[in-house]
């Protein structure tokens, strides 16, 4: 069973940047899918960005502002978030698989 540990959330002003990281507990094989989802209050959880077999995809709302990357450490993924907006405020969850596994979530708040 893989466990995911997230870090890097916090409070930032509009226009600022944050970097989220997610590390899987196992490194004896390469995880195929790693991605970030988010859930704002009263809204459904949505895909923000993901890497599948080296191919990245992004939600339209974050294209050009967010960058997802696999780090040098095995089964680690980061999300660089620039030009943050108030509507980016949400709990961000790391997901990896198969089989699908979720992290505990990290709060990102964009506010002045």
C-alpha positions in Angstrom: 0.0 0.0 0.0 1.4 3.4 -1.1 1.1 6.4 1.1 1.4 9.9 -0.1 2.7 12.8 1.9 2.0 16.4 0.7 3.7 19.6 1.7 3.9 23.3 0.7 0.4 24.7 1.1 -0.3 28.0 2.9 -1.5 31.5 2.6 -0.4 33.7 -0.3 -1.5 37.0 -1.7 -3.0 37.2 -5.2 -0.3 37.2 -7.8 2.0 35.2 -5.6 3.5 31.7 -5.9 3.5 28.5 -4.0 5.1 25.1 -4.7 3.4 21.9 -3.6 5.2 18.6 -3.3 4.0 15.0 -3.0 6.2 12.1 -2.1 5.1 8.4 -2.3 6.2 6.0 0.4 7.4 3.4 -2.1 10.3 3.8 -4.5 10.7 0.2 -5.6 8.7 0.7 -8.8 7.7 3.8 -10.9 4.2 5.0 -10.3 2.4 5.6 -13.7 0.0 8.4 -12.7 0.7 11.2 -10.4 -1.5 14.3 -10.2 -3.0 17.1 -8.2 -6.7 17.6 -7.6 -8.4 20.4 -5.6 -11.7 20.9 -3.8 -13.1 24.3 -2.9 -15.9 24.6 -0.3 -19.2 23.6 -1.8 -17.6 22.4 -5.0 -16.6 19.0 -6.5 -13.1 17.8 -6.5 -11.5 18.6 -9.8 -8.3 17.7 -11.6 -5.7 20.4 -11.6 -2.7 18.8 -13.3 -1.4 15.3 -13.9 1.5 13.3 -15.4 0.7 10.0 -17.0 3.7 8.1 -18.4 5.5 11.4 -18.9 2.6 13.3 -20.6 1.2 16.2 -18.7 -2.3 17.7 -18.8 -3.8 20.7 -17.1 -7.2 22.1 -16.3 -7.9 25.1 -18.5 -8.2 27.4 -15.5 -4.5 26.8 -14.6 -2.8 26.5 -18.0 0.1 28.9 -18.3 0.2 29.5 -14.5 0.8 26.0 -13.0 3.5 23.5 -13.8 3.6 19.9 -12.8 6.8 17.9 -12.7 8.3 14.7 -11.6 11.2 15.4 -9.3 14.6 13.6 -9.1 13.5 11.6 -6.1 11.6 8.5 -7.1 7.8 8.9 -7.2 7.8 12.5 -6.2 5.8 15.1 -7.9 5.6 18.9 -7.5 3.2 21.6 -8.6 4.6 25.0 -9.1 1.7 27.5 -8.9 2.3 31.1 -10.1 0.1 34.1 -10.6 -2.3 32.7 -8.0 -5.9 34.0 -7.9 -8.5 33.9 -5.2 -10.4 31.3 -7.1 -7.4 28.9 -6.7 -8.2 28.7 -3.0 -8.9 25.1 -2.1 -7.7 22.0 -0.4 -5.2 20.4 -2.8 -4.9 16.6 -2.9 -2.1 14.5 -4.4 -3.3 11.3 -6.2 -1.2 8.4 -7.5 -1.8 5.0 -9.1 -2.9 2.6 -10.1 -4.3 1.7 -7.7 -5.7 5.1 -6.9 -4.3 6.5 -3.6 -5.0 9.9 -2.1 -2.9 12.1 0.1 -4.3 13.9 3.2 -4.7 17.2 1.4 -3.0 20.6 1.9 -4.8 23.9 2.2 -4.0 26.7 -0.3 -5.5 30.1 0.5 -5.1 33.0 -1.9 -6.1 36.2 -0.2 -5.0 39.8 0.5 
